[in-house]
Amino acid sequence: MAVFSIAALALVNLSGENVRTASAIEARVLAGVVAENRIAEALVDWPPVGETSGVELAGDRPWRWVRKVTRTSDPELVRIDVMVGRPDSLRTLAESTAFRGRR
């Protein structure tokens, strides 16, 4: 009976780890979607140089994003970096970078 109990506890622990892992993967995927959305928005129109931030809903959850647009050595090209995380944490769950030219 003791062996069965130990095996059952190991299976319960394993299923709990699977749920935590699935939740972490889901959070990273949704944060990645938000990052790509912010990049796409910046690629449509010439973005202003500097930092902007906001909150976007994805998967019925709020996501904090920060977009940094910086000049490059070419005046016709800017670098766009987007970092996304949960509003209640400073941890970044997804990042995306793009370059946009004026032409």
C-alpha positions as CSV (number, residue, x, y, z in Angstrom):
1,M,0.0,0.0,0.0
2,A,2.9,2.4,0.8
3,V,4.4,1.8,-2.6
4,F,1.1,2.6,-4.3
5,S,0.7,5.8,-2.3
6,I,4.2,7.0,-3.2
7,A,3.5,6.3,-6.9
8,A,0.1,8.1,-6.7
9,L,1.8,11.1,-5.1
10,A,4.4,11.2,-7.9
11,L,1.7,11.2,-10.5
12,V,-0.2,14.0,-8.9
13,N,3.0,16.0,-8.6
14,L,3.8,15.3,-12.3
15,S,0.4,16.5,-13.4
16,G,0.8,19.7,-11.4
17,E,4.1,20.4,-13.1
18,N,2.5,19.8,-16.5
19,V,-0.2,22.4,-15.6
20,R,2.3,25.0,-14.5
21,T,4.4,24.4,-17.6
22,A,1.4,24.7,-19.9
23,S,0.4,27.9,-18.2
24,A,3.9,29.4,-18.6
25,I,4.0,28.5,-22.3
26,E,0.6,30.0,-22.8
27,A,1.7,33.3,-21.2
28,R,4.8,33.5,-23.4
29,V,2.8,32.8,-26.6
30,L,0.2,35.4,-25.7
31,A,3.0,37.9,-24.8
32,G,4.6,37.2,-28.2
33,V,1.3,37.9,-30.0
34,V,1.1,41.3,-28.2
35,A,4.8,42.1,-29.1
36,E,4.1,41.3,-32.8
37,N,1.0,43.4,-32.7
38,R,3.0,46.4,-31.4
39,I,5.7,45.8,-34.0
40,A,3.1,45.6,-36.8
41,E,1.5,48.9,-35.7
42,A,4.9,50.6,-35.8
43,L,5.6,49.3,-39.3
44,V,2.4,50.8,-40.7
45,D,3.3,54.4,-39.9
46,W,6.7,56.0,-39.2
47,P,6.9,55.7,-35.4
48,P,8.2,58.6,-33.3
49,V,11.6,58.2,-31.7
50,G,11.3,57.5,-28.0
51,E,9.5,55.2,-25.6
52,T,5.8,54.5,-25.5
53,S,4.0,52.0,-23.3
54,G,0.5,50.7,-22.7
55,V,-1.7,47.8,-21.8
56,E,-3.3,45.5,-24.3
57,L,-5.8,42.6,-23.8
58,A,-5.0,39.2,-25.3
59,G,-6.5,36.0,-24.2
60,D,-8.8,37.9,-21.8
61,R,-5.7,39.0,-19.9
62,P,-4.0,42.4,-19.7
63,W,-0.4,42.7,-21.0
64,R,2.0,45.5,-20.3
65,W,4.1,46.5,-23.3
66,V,6.9,49.0,-23.8
67,R,8.0,50.0,-27.3
68,K,11.4,51.8,-27.8
69,V,12.1,53.4,-31.1
70,T,15.7,54.5,-31.6
71,R,17.7,56.1,-34.4
72,T,20.3,54.1,-36.3
73,S,23.4,55.4,-38.1
74,D,21.2,55.7,-41.2
75,P,18.7,58.6,-40.8
76,E,16.2,56.8,-43.0
77,L,16.1,53.7,-40.7
78,V,14.9,53.2,-37.1
79,R,15.1,50.3,-34.7
80,I,11.9,49.2,-32.9
81,D,12.1,47.1,-29.8
82,V,9.1,45.8,-28.0
83,M,9.0,44.1,-24.5
84,V,5.9,42.5,-23.1
85,G,5.0,41.3,-19.6
86,R,2.3,41.0,-17.1
87,P,1.1,44.3,-15.6
88,D,1.8,43.1,-12.1
89,S,5.4,42.1,-12.8
90,L,8.6,43.7,-14.3
91,R,9.6,40.4,-15.9
92,T,9.6,40.4,-19.7
93,L,7.9,37.4,-21.2
94,A,8.4,38.2,-24.9
95,E,10.6,40.6,-26.9
96,S,10.5,41.5,-30.6
97,T,12.7,43.7,-32.7
98,A,12.2,45.2,-36.2
99,F,13.8,47.8,-38.4
100,R,11.7,50.3,-40.5
101,G,12.9,52.4,-43.3
102,R,11.1,55.5,-44.6
103,R,10.7,54.2,-48.1
